[in-house]
Amino acid sequence: MNITSEDIDAIAAYLAAAGDAERSEKAARLRYIREDRIEGLMRDIREYEERIETRDADIKDYEREAAGLEAEIADMPTPEPVAPEVANAELARLGALSYVKSFAIEGRNLIVTTHKDSLYTTLEHKYSRAEQWYSSRPYKIPLPAYKIRIGLYGATTRANNDSLCIALAHHKTDTAHFPDWISRYNLEPHPHWGTSRVESPYGGYKGVCLGEYESEITQAFRKSIADGLIAFVLYLQNAGTENAYIHRRHVWALWMGKKEYYPLIVAKSTETVGEEDD
């Protein structure tokens, strides 16, 4: 075995360090404090300082914009108060809509309940017992009765927020049924194909993805509540192409759990259907 003087020095250094474990531990702790903690915190301070400078610049920009907006608002004419007669006429117009069953004000929201089977939409697909979708001649299904919550405050947009929401007026009965033979789908009730699913078994309000209807509906609500509701009802019945919004209409109908839908949407064995829709 060929042992050099360098090998002996290395072993001696190891034995010296191993024999003084306490010193080694303290030296390692010292390196950690200086090289990791202190230097790391100094880097954090530099990053915070840079962020503060950026935020200070942002604040100045916003202050300039706010001052300009204040000046523009001050130059605008004071809006005329709306007479009670005008508000009464608005409510009368709202109540005269054929699909409005009732309405009530709750806090800063107007809750409108629609009549059952007063709104309709058109489907163009049927579902077979072979668990396949097929193209079909267009057929209508009634939409559920809705509770529509309208925020009585200005909103930049009525899409996907609390200023315009819907819930099923009869959540338990409209989502209580599902054919046992359908294994491909799970019961997943959504008030509308433009909303996300309702997690609670007791229902709940959901904001709506308005898609290309967003500007039209938002502008209509700025004119009047009745105009806004009319535009929204058109959306509820007509919105969405085959691949638009959160779900396709026919898939939404199958997932709802609404008993009345299945005789309409599930193809009979003797029914003529079109080509399979992949």
N, C-alpha and C positions, 0 to 999 in steps of 0.2 A: 504494500500500500504506500503510495507516494504522497506524503503530507508535506505541504509547503509551509513556509513561515506565515504566508497570508492566511492559510487555513487556520493555523493556530491563533492568529490575531482575531479572526472572526469568531471562533469558539470562545475565546477569552472575553470578547466584547459581549457576547450573548450571556455568558455566565455572570458577568458583572451586572448586566441589566436585569437578569432574572433574579439575582440575589437582592436587588433593590426594587421590588415590585411597587412599593408605595410611591417611590420617586417617579417610576414610569407612569403610573396612573395619574399622578398630579400633572406630569408633563403633557400627557395626552389631553387631560381636561383643559389645560392652558391653551393648547393648540386649538381645541374646539371653540373655546370662548373667543379667542382673537380672530381666528380664520373663518369661523362659521357664524357665530352669533353676532359679534360686533360688526364685522364687515357686512353681514346680511342685513342687519338693522340699518346700517348706514345707507345701503342700497335702497331699502324701503323708504327712508327719509327723502332721498333724492327723487324717487318716483312720486312720492306724495307732493313734493314741492312742484314737480312738473305738472301734476294733475291740478294743483291749486292754481298755477299760472293759467292753465287752459280754462279752468272754470271761471277765473276772474275775467278772462277775455270773453267767455260766453255770456257772463252776467252783463258786461258792458254792451254787448250786441243786443241782448234782450231788452235792456233798459232803453236803448235807442229806439227799438221797435215799439216798445210799450208807450214811450212818449209820443211817437208818431200816431199810434192808434188812439191815444187819448185825445190828441188834437183833432183827428178825423171825427171821432165820436162827438166831441164838443161842437163841431160845425154842422152836425146832422140835425135835422128838425126833430123836435120832441114828438114821439108817437102820440097820436090821438087815443084817448081812452076808449075802450069798446063798451058801448051801452049794454045794459042787461038785456034789452030787447034783441040785440044782435046775438048774444050768447044763447038766449032762449030759442031763437030761430035756428041756430046751429044744432042745438040738441034735438029740436023737432025734426030737422032734416036727417039727422042721424037715426032717430027712432023710426023714421018712415022707410028706411031701407028694408027691403023684403027679407033679407037674411039676418037682420038684427032682432034677436029675441028680447034682450034687455041690456041695460048698461047702468053702471054705478061708478061713482068717484071714490077711490080709496087713496087717501093722502094726495100725492102729486101724480097719481095715475088714474086713467079712465079705463075701466074694465068692461069690454063689450063681449057679450055671449051671443053666439050665432045659433040659429035654428038648426035642428037635426035635419040632415038630407036637403039642405038649402043650397049648398055649394057642391060642384061636381068637377071631376077631372077625367081626362081620357087616357086610357091605356092601350097599348098596341102589342102586348105580349101576353101569352097564356103559359101556365105552368102545368106540366103533365105529371101523371103518377110515376113516370119513369124518371122524375126529378130533372127535367130539362125545360128550358125556356124556348118557346116557339113564337115566331111572328104571327100576328093575328089581325083580323079586321078590327079597326078601332072600336072600342066599347067604353061606356062611361061607368064610373063608380062614384057614389056620393062620398064627399069628404066628411070626416067626423065633425061633430059640433065642437066649436072652439071657444075658448076664452082668450080674447086678444087684449093684451095690456099695452096701453098707449101712454107714454110719458107726457105729462102736461107741462113740458119745459122745452126750451130750444135745444135742438140737437144738430150737430154738424152732419151726422149721418144717422139713419135709422137701421143700418145694417149691423148685425152681430153685436148688439149691446142692449142694455136694459130699457132703452127708450121705445123699443117695439119688440114684444115677445108674445109667444102663443103657448097655450097649454090645452090638453084635451079636456073638454068640459065633462066628459064621462070616462075618465081614465080607466077605472076598473073594468067596466063592461066592454070598452073598446079594445082592451088588451088582454082579455081573460081567456081567449080561446086560441088553440093551435092544433092543427091536425097531427095525430100521432104518427102517421105514415110518412111525414116529411122529415127526413133525417139530415138533409144537407144544410138546413137553415136553423138558426136559433131564434127564439122569441126575442125581439129587440125593438121595443116600441119607440118610435120617434113621432112627435106630434105632426111633423110634416117632413117630406124628403129633403127640405132645406134646413133642417135642424139636426143637432146632435141627439143621441139617445137619451131617454129619461131613466136615470139610475134608480130613482125612488119608486117603490110600488104605489105610492100615493100620487104620483104625477108631479108636475112642476113646470114653471115657465121656462122657455128656451128662446134665446135670441135667434134670429133667422139670417141665413146667408141669402142675400137678395140678388146677388149676381148682377146681370145687366139691368135689373129693375131698380137698383139702389138709388140712382139719381132721380128717377121719375117719382118714386115713392117718397123720398125725402122732400123733394120740392112740393109734392102734393100736400103733405102735412103742414108745410109752411103757409099754404093758402087757407086750409081749413081742416078740421078733424074729419069731417065727412068726406072731403076729397081724398084725404090720405087713406081713410079706410077703404074707399072704393078702389083706389089703386092697389092697395095691399090685397084685397080680395081677388082682384084680377091676377095678381102674382100667385096667390095660393092655388088657384085653379090651373094656371097656364105655365107656370115657371118651369124651367129646366128642360134641357135637351136630353138625349139618351145618356150622355156621359157627364152632365153638368150637376152641380150642387153636390150634396153629400151622398145621396143615393139615387139610383134610378127609381122612377115612380113605381114601377111594377114590383121591384124588389122591396121597396118601402111597404107596399100594400101587403105583400106576403109576410113580412116580418112583424106587422102590427099586432096580430092576434085578434083582429076584428072578425067576428064570426060571419057577418054578412058578406065579407069580401070573397070567401073561398068558393061559393057557387059561381061567382063571376070570373075569378082569376084562374081557377084550376080547370083545365080543359077536360071535357067529357070524352069518354072513349069513342063516341060516335062523331065527335066534332072535327071538322076539317080545319087543319092548321097549316100555316105556311112553312117555310124552311126553318130549320133549327137556327137559333141565334146564338152564336158562340160568344 
